[in-house]
Amino acid sequence: MSISLEEVLNISHLARLHVDEEQARQYAADLSKILAWVQQMNQVDTREVVPMAHPLDVVQRLREDKVTETDQREKFQTIAPRTDKGLYLVPKVIE
Amino acid sequence: MENLSVSQLAAGLDHGEFSSVELTRHFLHRMQAHGELNAFITEMDESAIVQARRADQLIKEKKHGPLTGIPLAHKDIFCMDGTRTSCGSRMLDQFVAPYDATVVQKLGQAGCVVLGKTNMDEFAMGSSNENSYFGPVKNPWNPGHVPGGSSGGSAAAVAARLVPLATGTDTGGSIRQPAALCGITGLKPTYGRVSRYGMIAYASSLDQAGPLAKSAQDCAYLLQAMAGFDSRDSTSMDEPVPAYTQALDQPLQGRVIGIPDEYFGAGLKPEVQDIMAQAIDWAEGQGCIIQPIRLPNTELAIPAYYVIATAECSSNLSRFDGIRFGHRCKAPKDLHDLYRRSRSEGFGTEVKRRIMIGTYALSAGYYDAYYLKAQQIRRLISTDFSKAFETVDFILGPTAPEPAFRIGEKTDDPVTMYLSDIYTISVNLAGLPAISVPCGMHEGLPVGMQLIGNYLTEDRLLNFAHQYQLATDWHRQCPPGFAQGSVDE
C-alpha cells in the first residue's frame, strides 16, 4: 500500500492542514507504512459480519422539546480569538 | 500523610487529626518539590486552599461525605469553568473552559479539593506522554523512562504520592497502561458508566473516564462519585450505580478466571509472564477456577482500533478551526489560510498524523476498505468477549507487554508504539470494564495485571483487586526518592 505525494496533498486539503513538501514526503512514508500494517485486517473474511459502530447497541434517547440552554454568547465569545459586536470575525470571504 | 488511603484520610479529617487545608498544603508542597516529573500542566494552589477551607467548614458542620476535603488532580482533558484546559495541546494552550465537565462537577459536589490539572499526551493520543506540548512526563520509578500514556501525568502524580487520587480517560488503554507502568491501580469503566460531558473528545465511541489511585479501595471511592447517568451525554447509561466500596470484601471462591492464549504470546516479555503466573497461582489459591480461553481476533484489534479511532478523531478535531476558540494563526490571507495554518500550528505531529489517517480512511473510495472493515473486525472482537463471558467471570492477563520503556525509545516508529497497547485496546472496542493492578517488579520498574469483566461488573473487578491487595503489597511500593522523609517538610 503506497500513498503518493499527490494523495497526501489531497488528504491535507480535506483535513485543512498545511503540509509543505518535505512534510508531505514524511507523511507519504508514514501513512504508507501504517496503512500497509492496517491491511492485515484483510486476513479475515467479514462478508457476513454486521459492522459495529458503537459498543452499546442503544437507541438515541429523546427528550422533551423544552428550552434547557440559556444564551451565553458573551461568555463564550470571551474565549474567541476575534469578535466584534457579538460576531465572530474571519478574513473577508466575499470580495 | 501521603501514604494514607482515602478512608484513612477521611478518618483523619473526621477526627480532627488534620484539616483539609493542612492536607492540601502538604500535597501542594510535594507537587512543587517534585516539579521535575512534569506531571502537572496547571497547579491550582490558590483555589485549592479556598476549596479546602470550605471542606473544613462542612466537616465541622458534619455535612460531609467520604471524599469531602480529599485532594485530587484532574487530567487536563476535563473542562473546568474558569480554568485553563489545554488537553496537552498548543491548540488549547490559552483556552479557559467556560463550563465544568460532569466529572469535575460531581467531584466538586463530593467535596474534593482540586490541586491541579495533569499532563497528558496531546488530545489523549499516545502511550508514553511524549506527545504533550508541555513536554514529557517522567516515570517516578526511573526518570529516564516513560510513565505511559495518555493519562501519564495522573499516573505519575499518584505513584509519586503528589496527590492521593486522580482522574483519567481511557480510549485504548490510557488509564490502565500508565497505571501499570507507574505501579498504581487504574480502572476503565464500562462505556457509558461515567459521563463524557465536558471531556474533550478524541474517539467518542471508545472514550471513557475513570479513576487512578494507589489501591482498588481508593478507586472504588473515586468511581462511586464519578459514575452515574447524565442526560447531557447522549451515550450515558441509565443504570443504577452499585455501592462499590461495599462489594470489596466478598470472597473470590468459585470465580472462574479465563486466561487467553493470545495474551501470553510472542510479544510478551518472559519476566512479565513469570509475574503473571504468580498472580494466577494466587487466584487459584483463593479458590478461583482457572480456565484457558481463546480470543482469536486479538491481533486485529490494533489495526481496527487505529482506523476507528483516527476516523473519529479526524471528525471530532474538525471543531478546532481558529475561529470560535483555540489557537489562531497570525495575519491569515483568507479563510482557508486561517483554517490550515491555525490547525497546523496548533496540533502536534502525532495528532496531525492521526487526523491524516482518519481523513484518508473516511474519504471517498476508501470507506469500505478501511472504516467499514474495521467496524466488522470490531464486531468479531466483541463477539469473542461475549462468548468468553458465557463461561468465565473475569479475563486475566498482563496490562502491557513490558514494563515502562525508555523516553525516546519508540518515538521514531508509530507502529511499534501502537503495539504497546495490544492487551488494552480490544476492551475499548467492546466497551467492557477493566482494571490494572500492580503485581510485581522487574529491574526496578512496576508490572501490572489487567482484569477484564463483563459489562457493568466494576464492583466485581474492584472486589478481586481489593482481595489481591489485602494479600500482597505491590500497591504499597513507593518509588525511591518519593517516600516519607525524602521531601523537606
Interface residues (C-beta under 8 A of the other chain):
Chain A: I3 E7 V8 I11 S12 L14 A15 R16 L17 H18 V19 Y27 D30 L31 K33 I34 L35 W37 V38 Q39 Q40 M41 N42 Q43 V44 T46 V49 V50 P51 M52 A53 H54 P55 L56 V58 Q60 R61 R63 Q72 K75 F76 T78 I79 A80 P81 R82 Y88 V90 P91 K92 V93
Chain B: F95 V96 P98 Y191 G192 S205 L206 S231 S234 T235 M237 N297 E299 L300 P303 A304 Y306 V307 S314 S318 D321 G322 I323 R324 F325 G326 H327 R328 P332 K333 D334 L335 H336 D337 L338 Y339 R340 R341 R343 S344 F347 K352 R353 I355 M356 I357 T359 Y360 S363 Y370 L372 K373 A374 Q375 Q376 I377 R378 R379 L380 S382 P414 V415 L429 A430 G431
